[in-house]
């Protein structure tokens, strides 16, 4: 039984921040995954796709063509999310087409995503619906169609921003946000944000508000409230400016000034709970 908590389960993956964003921020998206050489040889000609969520929060499923979908947004009982997802993936690769993937709640020690996958950036596709769950023609069944419609109704508008890695605009019922998962170590990221806050640079411009930040899988995620009626594209340039300012500050090893230390404490006092 694995009882060791891993604070940064996706550390070491080329797109660690993107994995966190897909796990915590994005309602519907997919990304193809490439198996490492060892597992590609063991499972030749098998395609694997990461999905934010699968029907009934299944850990994984096998399509009629043999392709594997592995779910990211599900509850885990182990302390290592990377190990749990890898166990789901390997179980699916060993499951015959048409069979339900069985995954133990506590898989125990074994390969993690960092062992199973080839190193490379995620190529994320934002989805406006969960039609990718189904084989062609499956939605002709009225029961399946109704279930799919309910799932699709739960999706809120989300767009990936090009200005920074793992940055997303989203529109929930009464608010719009820009959220950005920072790839740096938490202490360095917090110091970088404190320097920006102290200088007044932690803003996306008029009509916006820095709402705070939250922690997700060992990384910090700053959040800005933005006007509801402005499209996602309007925030590319402002976020790029914040990105450049942050990158200029985050690598500094100079001690924080008193003003910057106060800004740091203020940021710690504005931690959010993601809902």
C-alpha positions as CSV (number, residue, x, y, z in Angstrom):
1,X,0.0,0.0,0.0
2,X,1.3,3.4,-0.9
3,X,0.9,5.9,1.9
4,X,3.6,8.5,1.0
5,X,2.2,11.8,0.0
6,X,3.8,13.3,-3.1
7,X,3.3,17.1,-3.1
8,X,4.3,17.6,-6.8
9,X,3.2,14.4,-8.5
10,X,3.8,15.7,-12.0
11,X,7.3,17.1,-11.3
12,X,9.7,15.9,-14.0
13,X,7.2,15.8,-16.8
14,X,7.9,18.3,-19.5
15,X,4.5,20.0,-19.1
16,X,4.1,19.8,-15.3
17,X,2.1,23.0,-15.1
18,X,-0.1,21.9,-18.0
19,X,-0.9,18.6,-16.2
20,X,-1.9,20.6,-13.2
21,X,-4.1,22.9,-15.2
22,X,-5.9,20.0,-16.9
23,X,-6.4,18.4,-13.5
24,X,-7.7,21.5,-11.8
25,X,-8.9,24.1,-14.2
26,X,-10.1,22.8,-17.5
27,X,-13.5,21.1,-17.8
28,X,-13.1,19.3,-21.1
29,X,-9.8,18.7,-23.0
30,X,-7.7,15.9,-24.5
31,X,-4.0,15.4,-25.3
32,X,-2.3,12.5,-27.0
33,X,0.3,10.7,-24.9
34,X,3.3,8.9,-26.1
35,X,4.5,5.8,-24.3
36,X,8.2,5.5,-23.3
37,X,10.3,3.2,-25.4
38,X,10.0,0.3,-22.9
39,X,6.2,0.5,-22.9
40,X,5.9,1.3,-26.6
41,X,7.7,-2.0,-27.3
42,X,5.4,-3.9,-25.0
43,X,2.2,-2.3,-26.4
44,X,3.0,-1.6,-30.0
45,X,0.4,0.2,-32.2
46,X,-1.6,1.4,-29.2
47,X,-2.8,5.0,-29.0
48,X,-3.2,6.7,-25.7
49,X,-5.1,9.9,-25.0
50,X,-5.3,11.9,-21.8
51,X,-8.8,13.2,-21.1
52,X,-9.8,15.6,-18.3
53,X,-12.7,13.4,-17.3
54,X,-14.4,10.2,-18.5
55,X,-18.0,8.9,-18.1
56,X,-18.9,8.4,-14.5
57,X,-15.3,9.5,-13.6
58,X,-13.9,6.2,-14.9
59,X,-10.1,5.9,-14.4
60,X,-9.7,4.7,-18.0
61,X,-11.5,3.1,-20.9
62,X,-10.7,1.2,-24.1
63,X,-12.3,2.3,-27.3
64,X,-13.5,-0.1,-30.0
65,X,-10.4,0.6,-32.1
66,X,-8.2,-0.4,-29.1
67,X,-7.2,3.1,-28.3
68,X,-7.0,4.0,-24.6
69,X,-8.5,7.0,-22.9
70,X,-7.1,7.7,-19.4
71,X,-9.0,10.1,-17.1
72,X,-7.2,12.9,-15.1
73,X,-10.0,14.4,-13.0
74,X,-11.1,11.6,-10.6
75,X,-10.7,10.9,-6.9
76,X,-7.6,9.1,-5.8
77,X,-6.9,7.3,-2.5
78,X,-3.2,7.0,-2.9
79,X,-0.8,9.8,-2.0
80,X,0.8,9.8,-5.4
81,X,-1.5,10.9,-8.3
82,X,1.2,10.2,-10.8
83,X,1.4,6.5,-9.7
84,X,-2.4,6.2,-9.7
85,X,-2.8,7.5,-13.2
86,X,0.0,5.3,-14.5
87,X,-1.7,2.3,-12.9
88,X,-4.9,3.2,-14.7
89,X,-3.1,3.6,-18.0
90,X,-1.3,0.3,-17.7
91,X,-4.5,-1.5,-16.6
92,X,-6.2,-0.2,-19.7
93,X,-3.4,-1.4,-21.9
94,X,-3.9,-4.9,-20.5
95,X,-7.7,-4.7,-21.0
96,X,-9.4,-6.2,-24.0
97,X,-11.6,-4.2,-26.2
98,X,-15.2,-4.1,-24.9
99,X,-14.2,-4.9,-21.3
100,X,-14.3,-2.5,-18.3
101,X,-11.0,-1.4,-17.0
102,X,-10.4,-2.6,-13.5
103,X,-8.0,-0.5,-11.4
104,X,-7.2,-1.1,-7.7
105,X,-8.0,1.8,-5.4
106,X,-4.5,1.5,-3.9
107,X,-2.2,0.2,-6.7
108,X,0.9,0.1,-4.4
109,X,4.5,0.9,-5.6
110,X,5.2,0.7,-9.3
111,X,5.7,2.8,-12.4
112,X,4.7,6.4,-12.4
113,X,3.8,8.6,-15.4
114,X,7.4,9.7,-15.5
115,X,8.4,6.1,-16.1
116,X,5.6,5.2,-18.5
117,X,5.5,8.2,-20.8
118,X,8.0,9.6,-23.2
119,X,9.3,13.0,-22.3
120,X,7.5,15.7,-24.3
121,X,5.2,18.7,-24.1
122,X,1.4,18.1,-24.0
123,X,-0.5,19.0,-27.1
124,X,-3.8,20.1,-25.5
125,X,-7.1,20.3,-27.4
126,X,-9.9,22.2,-25.6
127,X,-13.2,20.5,-26.2
128,X,-16.6,22.1,-26.2
129,X,-18.3,18.7,-25.6
130,X,-17.6,15.1,-24.5
131,X,-18.4,13.5,-27.9
132,X,-14.9,12.1,-28.0
133,X,-16.0,9.6,-25.4
134,X,-18.1,7.7,-27.9
135,X,-17.5,5.5,-30.9
136,X,-19.1,6.8,-34.2
137,X,-22.9,6.3,-34.1
138,X,-23.1,5.6,-30.3
139,X,-24.9,8.8,-29.7
140,X,-27.8,7.5,-31.8
141,X,-28.9,5.6,-28.7
142,X,-31.3,8.0,-26.9
143,X,-30.1,7.0,-23.5
144,X,-26.5,7.7,-24.5
145,X,-27.5,10.9,-26.1
146,X,-29.2,12.1,-23.0
147,X,-26.3,11.2,-20.8
148,X,-23.9,13.0,-23.1
149,X,-26.1,16.1,-23.2
150,X,-26.1,16.3,-19.4
151,X,-22.3,16.1,-19.4
152,X,-22.0,18.7,-22.0
153,X,-24.2,21.1,-20.0
154,X,-21.7,21.0,-17.2
155,X,-18.9,22.5,-19.4
156,X,-18.2,26.2,-18.9
157,X,-16.5,28.2,-21.6
158,X,-12.8,27.8,-21.4
159,X,-10.0,28.9,-23.8
160,X,-6.3,28.3,-23.6
161,X,-4.2,31.5,-23.8
162,X,-1.1,31.6,-25.9
163,X,0.6,34.3,-23.8
164,X,1.9,31.9,-21.2
165,X,2.1,28.2,-20.7
166,X,-0.7,26.6,-18.7
167,X,-2.8,29.9,-18.8
168,X,-6.5,29.7,-19.3
169,X,-9.5,32.1,-19.6
170,X,-12.8,30.8,-18.3
171,X,-16.3,32.1,-17.8
172,X,-18.3,30.7,-14.9
173,X,-21.9,31.7,-14.4
174,X,-21.3,35.0,-12.8
175,X,-17.6,35.7,-13.3
176,X,-14.8,35.5,-15.8
177,X,-11.2,34.7,-14.8
178,X,-7.7,34.4,-16.1
179,X,-5.8,31.6,-14.3
180,X,-2.2,30.8,-14.8
181,X,-0.3,27.8,-13.3
182,X,3.3,28.8,-12.6
183,X,5.9,26.2,-13.3
184,X,8.4,27.4,-10.8
185,X,9.0,26.1,-7.2
186,X,6.5,27.6,-4.9
187,X,8.9,29.7,-2.9
188,X,10.5,31.2,-6.0
189,X,7.1,31.8,-7.6
190,X,5.7,33.5,-4.5
191,X,8.8,35.8,-4.3
192,X,8.4,36.7,-8.0
193,X,4.7,37.5,-7.5
194,X,5.5,39.6,-4.4
195,X,8.0,41.7,-6.3
196,X,5.3,42.3,-9.0
197,X,2.7,43.1,-6.4
198,X,5.0,45.6,-4.7
199,X,5.7,47.4,-7.9
200,X,2.0,47.5,-9.0
201,X,2.7,45.2,-12.0
202,X,0.5,42.3,-10.9
203,X,-2.5,43.5,-12.9
204,X,-4.1,42.8,-16.3
205,X,-5.3,46.4,-16.6
206,X,-8.4,48.6,-16.1
207,X,-11.5,46.7,-15.1
208,X,-9.5,43.7,-13.8
209,X,-8.7,42.6,-10.3
210,X,-6.0,40.3,-8.9
211,X,-8.3,38.0,-6.9
212,X,-5.6,35.9,-5.2
213,X,-4.0,32.5,-5.8
214,X,-4.3,28.9,-4.8
215,X,-2.0,25.9,-4.5
216,X,-2.5,22.9,-6.8
217,X,-0.2,19.9,-6.7
218,X,2.7,21.9,-5.4
219,X,2.4,24.8,-7.8
220,X,0.9,28.3,-7.4
221,X,-2.0,29.5,-9.6
222,X,-2.6,33.3,-9.6
223,X,-6.2,34.3,-10.6
224,X,-7.5,37.5,-12.0
225,X,-11.1,38.6,-12.3
226,X,-11.8,40.1,-15.7
227,X,-14.9,41.6,-17.3
228,X,-17.5,39.1,-18.4
229,X,-18.1,40.8,-21.7
230,X,-14.5,40.8,-22.9
231,X,-13.4,37.8,-25.0
232,X,-10.4,35.6,-24.1
233,X,-8.2,37.2,-26.8
234,X,-8.4,40.6,-25.0
235,X,-6.2,39.2,-22.3
236,X,-3.3,37.9,-24.4
237,X,-1.3,41.1,-24.4
238,X,-1.9,42.0,-20.8
239,X,-0.9,38.5,-19.6
240,X,2.2,38.6,-21.8
241,X,3.2,41.8,-20.0
242,X,2.8,40.1,-16.7
243,X,4.6,37.0,-17.9
244,X,7.6,39.1,-19.0
245,X,7.7,41.0,-15.7
246,X,7.4,37.8,-13.7
247,X,10.1,36.1,-15.6
248,X,12.4,39.0,-15.0
249,X,11.8,38.8,-11.3
250,X,11.4,35.1,-10.5
251,X,15.0,34.2,-11.0
252,X,16.3,36.9,-8.7
253,X,18.2,35.8,-5.6
254,X,18.2,39.3,-4.0
255,X,16.5,39.4,-0.6
256,X,13.0,40.9,-0.6
257,X,12.7,44.5,0.4
258,X,10.4,45.3,3.4
259,X,7.8,46.4,0.9
260,X,8.1,43.2,-1.0
261,X,7.9,41.2,2.2
262,X,4.7,42.9,3.1
263,X,3.4,42.2,-0.4
264,X,4.3,38.5,0.1
265,X,2.4,38.4,3.3
266,X,-0.6,40.0,1.6
267,X,-0.5,37.4,-1.1
268,X,-0.4,34.6,1.4
269,X,-3.5,36.1,3.0
270,X,-5.4,36.1,-0.3
271,X,-5.3,32.3,-0.9
272,X,-8.4,31.1,-2.7
273,X,-10.3,27.9,-2.6
274,X,-11.0,26.7,-6.1
275,X,-14.7,25.8,-6.8
